[in-house]
Amino acid sequence: MKKFLIIFLVFFSTLHLLAKTTNSDIEAANKAYTKEKYSDAINLYNKVLDKGLESFELYYNIGNCYFRMANYPMAILNYEKAKKLNPADDDIDFNLKIANTKIVDKIDPIPQLFFVKWWILFTNLFSYDNWAVIAIVSISFFFMFLFLYLASKSYKTKKFSFWVSVLFLIIALLSLNYSYKQYSNIYSKDTAIIFAPNVTVKSSPDEKGTDKFVIHEGTKVTILDELNNWVKIKIANGSNGWIEKQTFELI
C-alpha cells in the first residue's frame, strides 16, 4: 500500500509539473506572438506539441504565426491540422480561406450535391468524443424505454415507449457513425500540402511519364495510391496524377 501511494504521488507530481510547464510555454508563446516574435512563438508552441499535447488551438496559433511571417504553405498546413481537430470552427475556416488566396493555385472544387453538403455539415457539428457521448446517452435512453415497453401492460404506454426507444436507437447509431467518421478523419493520412515551389504532375509514377498539369506550394491534395517514391494524388477539381513523395507534407 505504501509503495502504491509513493508511485501515485510521483505520478501525480509529474502530471502537475508537466501541466505547469505546458501552461508556462503557452503563456510565453502567446506573449511572443503579441510582441510579433513569431519564430519564438512557433518554437514554444512546438515544445508543447513535442510533449504529445495537441489541440486545435495550438495548430491554429502556429498557423497564425506562419501567416504573419508570410509563410502561407506552413500556415495552411497548420490551419488544416486545426480543422481536423475542430472542423466546425468558423475562425479556422475564415483564416484558411484567407491563406488560400495567398497561394498561386486557385482551384475550383467539384460542386457537391446539397444533401452531401448537409450531411458533412451535420457530421461536423460536434467532435468525435461529443458524438460518442451523445451515442452513449441515447443508448441508455433506448434501454430505459425498452424496459418500459416490456414491463408496461398499458397499450398506449407500450406504443409510446416502443417508438421512443426506436428513435433513441436511431440517434445512437447515427451518433456512432458520425463519431467514427470524425475519428477516422483526425487520424487518417490521406491529405497533404505541397511544399515544392512547383510540381509537375505525371500521368504515371515515372519521370518519363507524360506531364499532365502543374501545381504549386500551398495546394492541398488527396492521396489516392502509392508506389515506391511516387504517390498518386487528386486535387479539388478532380484532376489526378503522380508526384514524388518529397514534394509534400502530410496533414
C-alpha positions in Angstrom: 0.0 0.0 0.0 2.8 2.4 0.9 4.6 1.6 -2.3 1.4 2.2 -4.3 1.0 5.6 -2.6 4.6 6.6 -3.4 4.0 5.7 -7.1 0.8 7.6 -7.1 2.3 10.7 -5.6 5.2 10.6 -8.1 2.8 10.2 -11.0 0.6 13.0 -9.8 3.5 15.3 -9.2 4.9 14.5 -12.7 1.5 15.4 -14.2 1.3 18.6 -12.2 4.8 19.6 -13.3 4.0 18.8 -16.9 0.8 20.9 -16.8 2.6 23.8 -15.1 5.4 23.7 -17.7 3.0 23.4 -20.6 1.0 26.4 -19.4 4.1 28.5 -19.0 5.2 27.6 -22.5 1.8 28.6 -23.9 1.8 31.8 -22.0 5.3 32.6 -23.2 4.3 31.7 -26.7 1.2 34.0 -26.6 3.4 36.9 -25.2 5.9 36.3 -28.0 3.1 36.4 -30.6 1.8 39.7 -29.2 5.3 41.2 -29.4 5.5 40.0 -33.1 8.2 37.5 -32.3 6.6 34.8 -34.4 9.6 32.4 -34.7 9.9 32.4 -30.9 6.2 31.8 -30.5 6.3 28.8 -33.0 9.2 27.2 -31.1 7.3 27.5 -27.9 4.1 26.1 -29.3 6.1 23.2 -30.9 7.6 22.5 -27.5 4.0 21.8 -26.2 3.3 19.6 -29.3 6.6 17.7 -28.7 5.2 16.6 -25.3 2.4 14.9 -27.1 -0.2 17.5 -26.1 -2.0 18.7 -29.2 -5.1 20.8 -29.7 -6.8 22.7 -32.5 -5.9 26.0 -30.6 -2.2 25.1 -30.8 -2.2 24.4 -34.5 -4.4 27.5 -35.1 -1.9 29.7 -33.3 1.0 28.2 -35.1 -0.9 28.8 -38.4 -1.4 32.5 -37.4 2.3 32.9 -36.7 3.3 31.5 -40.1 0.6 33.6 -41.8 2.1 36.7 -40.2 5.5 35.6 -41.5 4.0 35.2 -45.0 4.9 31.5 -45.0 1.5 30.6 -46.4 2.1 26.8 -47.1 3.0 26.3 -43.4 0.1 28.5 -42.4 -2.3 26.3 -44.5 -0.8 23.1 -43.2 -1.4 24.1 -39.6 -4.9 25.5 -40.2 -5.7 22.2 -41.9 -4.4 20.3 -38.8 -6.5 22.6 -36.6 -9.6 22.0 -38.8 -9.1 18.2 -38.5 -9.5 18.5 -34.7 -12.3 21.1 -34.8 -14.0 21.0 -38.2 -16.9 23.3 -37.1 -14.7 26.3 -36.0 -15.5 29.4 -38.0 -12.3 31.2 -37.2 -10.2 28.3 -38.7 -12.3 28.3 -41.8 -12.0 32.0 -42.3 -8.2 32.1 -41.8 -7.8 29.1 -44.0 -9.8 30.8 -46.8 -7.7 33.9 -46.5 -4.4 31.9 -46.6 -5.6 30.1 -49.7 -6.0 33.4 -51.5 -2.3 34.0 -51.0 -1.0 31.0 -52.9 -0.7 30.6 -56.7 -3.2 27.8 -57.4 -6.9 28.9 -57.4 -8.7 25.6 -57.9 -12.5 25.4 -58.1 -13.7 22.3 -56.2 -16.2 19.9 -57.7 -19.7 21.0 -56.7 -21.3 18.8 -54.0 -24.9 17.7 -54.0 -27.0 19.6 -51.5 -27.7 16.6 -49.3 -24.0 15.7 -49.2 -23.2 19.2 -48.0 -25.9 18.9 -45.3 -24.5 15.5 -44.3 -21.0 16.9 -43.9 -22.2 20.0 -42.1 -24.2 17.8 -39.7 -21.3 15.5 -39.1 -19.1 18.4 -38.2 -21.5 19.9 -35.7 -19.6 18.1 -32.9 -16.2 16.5 -32.3 -15.9 12.7 -32.3 -15.9 12.5 -28.5 -19.0 14.6 -28.2 -20.8 12.4 -30.7 -19.7 9.4 -28.7 -21.2 10.9 -25.5 -24.5 11.5 -27.4 -24.4 7.9 -28.6 -23.9 6.6 -25.0 -26.7 8.8 -23.6 -29.0 7.7 -26.5 -28.3 4.0 -25.9 -29.1 4.5 -22.2 -32.5 6.0 -23.0 -33.1 3.3 -25.6 -32.7 0.6 -22.9 -34.8 2.6 -20.4 -37.7 2.9 -22.8 -37.3 -0.7 -24.0 -37.6 -1.8 -20.4 -40.7 0.4 -20.0 -42.1 -1.2 -23.2 -41.5 -4.8 -21.9 -42.7 -4.0 -18.3 -45.8 -2.0 -19.1 -49.3 -3.5 -19.5 -50.9 -0.4 -21.0 -51.2 -0.4 -24.8 -50.6 3.4 -25.0 -47.5 3.2 -22.9 -46.2 0.3 -24.9 -46.8 2.1 -28.1 -45.2 5.3 -26.9 -42.2 3.6 -25.3 -41.6 1.4 -28.4 -41.4 4.4 -30.8 -39.3 6.5 -28.4 -36.9 3.6 -28.0 -36.6 3.2 -31.8 -35.9 7.0 -32.1 -33.1 6.8 -29.5 -31.7 3.7 -31.2 -31.5 5.6 -34.5 -29.9 8.6 -32.8 -27.4 6.3 -31.1 -26.5 4.6 -34.4 -26.1 7.9 -36.3 -24.0 9.4 -33.5 -21.7 6.4 -33.5 -21.4 6.7 -37.3 -20.5 10.4 -37.0 -18.1 9.8 -34.2 -16.3 7.1 -36.2 -16.1 9.4 -39.3 -14.7 12.2 -37.2 -12.2 9.9 -35.5 -11.1 8.4 -38.8 -10.7 11.9 -40.3 -8.4 13.0 -37.5 -6.0 10.0 -37.7 -6.2 9.5 -41.5 -3.1 10.4 -43.5 -4.7 10.8 -46.9 -4.3 14.5 -47.4 -1.2 16.7 -47.8 0.1 20.2 -48.6 2.5 20.8 -51.5 5.8 22.3 -50.3 7.8 22.4 -53.5 7.7 25.8 -55.4 6.1 23.9 -58.3 5.4 20.3 -59.1 4.7 18.7 -62.4 2.0 16.1 -62.1 2.8 13.0 -64.2 0.5 10.5 -65.9 2.4 7.6 -64.4 4.9 7.0 -61.5 7.9 7.7 -63.6 10.0 10.7 -64.7 9.3 9.7 -68.3 5.5 9.9 -67.7 3.5 12.5 -69.6 3.2 15.9 -68.0 -0.5 16.5 -67.1 -0.5 19.7 -65.1 1.5 21.8 -62.7 0.6 22.6 -59.0 2.4 25.0 -56.6 3.3 25.2 -52.9 0.4 25.5 -50.6 -2.0 23.5 -52.6 -3.9 20.8 -50.8 -4.0 17.3 -52.4 -5.7 14.0 -51.6 -3.5 10.9 -51.7 -5.0 8.0 -53.7 -2.2 5.5 -54.1 1.5 4.9 -53.5 4.2 3.2 -55.5 7.9 3.3 -54.4 8.8 7.0 -54.3 5.7 8.1 -56.1 2.2 9.0 -54.9 -1.0 9.3 -56.9 -2.8 12.5 -55.9 -6.1 14.2 -56.7 -6.8 18.0 -56.4 -10.1 19.7 -55.6 -11.3 19.9 -59.2 -10.9 16.1 -59.6 -7.7 16.1 -61.7 -5.2 13.4 -60.7 -1.8 12.1 -61.4 1.5 11.1 -59.9 4.1 13.2 -57.9 7.2 12.4 -55.9 6.9 12.0 -52.1 9.4 14.7 -51.2 7.2 17.4 -52.7 4.6 17.4 -49.9 3.9 17.2 -46.2 1.1 15.1 -44.7 -1.7 17.0 -42.8 
